[in-house]
Every structure is written in C-alpha cells, then in structure tokens.
Amino acid sequence: MKRCLLLIIPVLACAGLSRADTQAFENDYEGFVDAAGPLSMIDFNTLPNGNPSAGGEEITEDFNYDDHGVHFSAPFPYPFIGGNGPHDLRVFVNDFDTWIIAEPVVPAFAVGGFYPGTTELCAFDEMGALVACVSYSEGGTGNFVGIVSDTPIYSATFSSGNNAEAIESFAFSPVPEPGTLVLLACGGLLAIRRKRRRVDLMT
C-alpha cells in the first residue's frame, strides 16, 4: 500500500495529461463523452421527488435536484419545468436578461447540456473565476454544448443573452473523491505489474 500511495501523484499527473487543460464542445456530444468518460444526466422529465414532471412546476431552493447531484437556480425568478413532454427547465422574466445556473453538489470536471436554439455555456471555478465558455446556435431542439476541464467546475451558466432560457438536459461528471483516486491509482499499478509479469513469463 505504501508503494501505491507514493505513486499516486505521478498517476494523477498522467490522468491530467489524458485530457487537455480545457476542451469545449459545440454540438459534439460524442466527443464530449469520449473526453469526459462516465456521465450523470438530468433530463427534467422527472421532478426532484421522483414524480413525473408537469409543466409550470417551480424548481426552488428547497425543491431542487440536489439529491440527483446538481442544484439549479436563476437570478430571478425561480426556474420552472416547461413543456408537455418531453420537459425542459426554463426561466423567463419580462424586463431584463436572465439565465440558468447549475451548481454540481460535488465539483465536476465535465459539464454540458442539450437545449433549443441558441445558448452560451460558461463554467466557473471555486472562486467564481471563469474556466471557459462555449456557445452554439442552430434552429430546433437537441443542440449541445459542453466543457471538460482539469480545473474543477463549481458552477455553470446557460445564457442566451435575453429574458428567457431553457435547457433540455444537463450532463456532468463529478471529480473523483480522493479515496476513489487511490483505488484507481492502485488498480492501474497492479495492472501494470500483471502485464510485466506476463511478458516476463513469455520470454
């Protein structure tokens, strides 16, 4: 175990090299998945309590998707479930610009979303500093933007630069906990040792 712990830092460094520092994806969900790996997805067809969604249901501070891994909000007013199925998450205000805020419960290294029309996704670190932005515009539904970053993402915004915003689903990949990283490092080292042993036996 001591040998494994001593090699965690090099293993993590290699893991960082497998992704560029920051990658942005414009309508390229497959590329996003390849870069991000296993993802969680919230599609808003189910309410936070597990019931089927209904149009007009507000997503408030206390009725939110925290148990699903993400807290959603907006500057004003509360976002709400839109559509008659499939559903989406919307925010609308008459007199000024608004946007949707997504805050992963656990910091993420990948965030993305499907949406209709036009939006810009921006990701922010623990201090609120900008990590990256990406935008894409196309008529209809099912457009996608995503960001993968070695800098942990603490929040993300979706903004069309006007008084309305909607996202059809939100995809994210949490940063592994330290214990998980240890197991990944040890597992990788054991695999390397097994491979070397097989080579030695064959020679």
Secondary structure per residue as TSV (DSSP state, phi and psi in degrees):
chain	resnum	aa	ss	phi	psi
A	1	M	-	360.0	-37.9
A	2	K	H	-60.9	-43.7
A	3	R	H	-60.6	-39.4
A	4	C	H	-63.8	-45.3
A	5	L	H	-64.4	-36.3
A	6	L	H	-64.6	-23.5
A	7	L	T	-103.5	8.4
A	8	I	H	-63.6	-43.5
A	9	I	H	-61.7	-48.1
A	10	P	H	-60.1	-38.3
A	11	V	H	-63.7	-43.3
A	12	L	H	-64.9	-36.0
A	13	A	H	-62.5	-42.4
A	14	C	H	-63.7	-39.5
A	15	A	H	-61.5	-38.4
A	16	G	H	-65.1	-33.7
A	17	L	H	-72.4	-18.3
A	18	S	T	-72.0	-18.9
A	19	R	S	-121.6	146.8
A	20	A	-	-65.0	162.8
A	21	D	S	-53.2	-47.4
A	22	T	E	-144.3	132.3
A	23	Q	E	-125.6	136.7
A	24	A	E	-115.7	140.7
A	25	F	E	-125.4	120.3
A	26	E	E	-105.5	106.4
A	27	N	S	53.7	40.3
A	28	D	-	-134.4	73.2
A	29	Y	H	-66.7	-37.7
A	30	E	H	-61.6	-43.7
A	31	G	H	-64.4	-37.5
A	32	F	H	-61.6	-45.9
A	33	V	H	-62.7	-42.8
A	34	D	H	-59.5	-39.6
A	35	A	H	-78.7	-34.9
A	36	A	H	-87.8	-29.6
A	37	G	-	79.3	-153.5
A	38	P	S	-56.3	134.1
A	39	L	-	-124.6	154.4
A	40	S	E	-104.6	149.0
A	41	M	E	-135.2	134.4
A	42	I	E	-115.6	121.5
A	43	D	-	-111.6	-0.4
A	44	F	S	68.5	8.9
A	45	N	S	-82.6	-8.2
A	46	T	B	-126.9	137.8
A	47	L	-	-74.7	165.1
A	48	P	T	-54.2	-30.6
A	49	N	T	-86.2	3.9
A	50	G	S	94.5	-10.1
A	51	N	S	-74.8	155.2
A	52	P	B	-60.1	142.8
A	53	S	-	-70.2	152.6
A	54	A	-	-134.7	137.3
A	55	G	T	-57.6	136.5
A	56	G	T	96.5	-11.4
A	57	E	-	-67.0	122.5
A	58	E	B	-77.6	142.3
A	59	I	-	-105.0	103.9
A	60	T	-	-104.0	-175.6
A	61	E	S	-61.3	-37.4
A	62	D	S	-95.8	-18.7
A	63	F	S	-117.3	89.3
A	64	N	S	-146.2	179.6
A	65	Y	S	-97.2	26.6
A	66	D	G	-55.7	-42.2
A	67	D	G	-67.6	-14.9
A	68	H	G	-97.6	-1.2
A	69	G	T	109.9	-4.3
A	70	V	E	-144.7	141.8
A	71	H	E	-108.9	125.1
A	72	F	E	-107.2	142.5
A	73	S	E	-155.1	-177.1
A	74	A	-	-152.0	158.0
A	75	P	S	-57.1	-42.8
A	76	F	S	-178.5	139.4
A	77	P	S	-84.0	-155.4
A	78	Y	-	-67.0	144.3
A	79	P	-	-67.9	159.8
A	80	F	E	-142.7	160.2
A	81	I	E	-76.0	129.5
A	82	G	E	-117.8	165.0
A	83	G	S	85.9	167.6
A	84	N	S	-106.7	5.0
A	85	G	S	112.6	119.9
A	86	P	S	-65.1	154.9
A	87	H	-	-97.2	164.5
A	88	D	E	-140.5	177.8
A	89	L	E	-108.4	127.7
A	90	R	E	-129.2	159.3
A	91	V	E	-142.3	141.7
A	92	F	E	-148.7	136.2
A	93	V	-	-144.4	145.0
A	94	N	S	-68.6	-45.8
A	95	D	S	-109.4	-4.3
A	96	F	S	-154.2	167.3
A	97	D	-	-65.9	148.7
A	98	T	-	-144.3	173.6
A	99	W	-	-160.2	167.6
A	100	I	E	-101.8	134.2
A	101	I	E	-109.7	129.9
A	102	A	E	-118.6	121.6
A	103	E	E	-119.5	104.0
A	104	P	E	-58.4	138.6
A	105	V	S	-63.7	-38.5
A	106	V	S	-111.2	134.1
A	107	P	-	-49.8	143.9
A	108	A	E	-115.3	154.6
A	109	F	E	-106.8	-0.8
A	110	A	E	-145.6	131.3
A	111	V	E	-138.7	147.3
A	112	G	E	-167.8	170.9
A	113	G	E	-161.2	150.6
A	114	F	E	-94.6	147.4
A	115	Y	E	-161.6	163.8
A	116	P	S	-94.0	144.7
A	117	G	S	75.0	-112.0
A	118	T	E	-129.6	138.9
A	119	T	E	-159.0	164.6
A	120	E	E	-123.0	127.3
A	121	L	E	-100.4	127.9
A	122	C	E	-124.9	138.6
A	123	A	E	-114.5	145.9
A	124	F	E	-131.6	149.7
A	125	D	-	-88.4	-169.8
A	126	E	T	-60.9	-31.9
A	127	M	T	-90.8	2.2
A	128	G	S	85.6	6.7
A	129	A	-	-77.1	146.4
A	130	L	E	-68.6	128.7
A	131	V	E	-91.0	-50.3
A	132	A	E	-171.1	160.1
A	133	C	E	-131.8	151.2
A	134	V	E	-149.5	141.4
A	135	S	E	-134.9	158.9
A	136	Y	E	-156.5	140.9
A	137	S	E	-130.8	126.9
A	138	E	-	-162.5	141.0
A	139	G	S	-64.3	155.9
A	140	G	S	87.2	-169.2
A	141	T	S	-106.8	174.9
A	142	G	-	81.9	12.7
A	143	N	E	-72.0	157.6
A	144	F	E	-140.8	139.9
A	145	V	E	-133.4	146.2
A	146	G	E	-152.9	156.0
A	147	I	E	-133.8	132.7
A	148	V	E	-120.5	129.7
A	149	S	E	-144.4	144.0
A	150	D	E	-73.9	-18.9
A	151	T	E	-81.6	121.5
A	152	P	E	-55.9	135.0
A	153	I	E	-98.0	123.2
A	154	Y	-	-101.6	-21.9
A	155	S	E	-157.5	159.4
A	156	A	E	-145.1	149.9
A	157	T	E	-125.7	145.4
A	158	F	E	-116.1	122.1
A	159	S	E	-142.8	131.8
A	160	S	-	-97.1	-0.3
A	161	G	S	74.4	25.6
A	162	N	S	-144.5	-160.6
A	163	N	S	-90.7	11.3
A	164	A	E	-144.8	148.3
A	165	E	E	-150.8	148.9
A	166	A	E	-149.7	141.3
A	167	I	E	-129.4	140.3
A	168	E	S	-86.4	-29.4
A	169	S	E	-163.8	160.9
A	170	F	E	-129.7	127.2
A	171	A	E	-112.4	141.5
A	172	F	E	-155.3	157.2
A	173	S	E	-135.0	109.5
A	174	P	E	-65.9	148.7
A	175	V	-	-65.2	130.7
A	176	P	-	-60.6	146.1
A	177	E	-	-69.3	156.4
A	178	P	H	-52.9	-38.9
A	179	G	H	-63.0	-37.8
A	180	T	H	-66.3	-40.2
A	181	L	H	-63.1	-38.7
A	182	V	H	-61.1	-45.7
A	183	L	H	-64.0	-39.9
A	184	L	H	-63.1	-41.7
A	185	A	H	-64.0	-47.5
A	186	C	H	-63.5	-41.7
A	187	G	H	-61.6	-41.3
A	188	G	H	-65.0	-40.9
A	189	L	H	-66.3	-40.2
A	190	L	H	-64.2	-39.0
A	191	A	H	-63.8	-40.5
A	192	I	H	-62.9	-43.4
A	193	R	H	-64.0	-41.1
A	194	R	H	-63.4	-41.4
A	195	K	H	-63.2	-44.6
A	196	R	H	-62.3	-38.5
A	197	R	H	-65.2	-40.5
A	198	R	H	-62.5	-40.1
A	199	V	H	-63.6	-43.2
A	200	D	H	-61.6	-39.4
A	201	L	H	-69.2	-29.5
A	202	M	H	-80.6	-18.7
A	203	T	-	-95.7	360.0
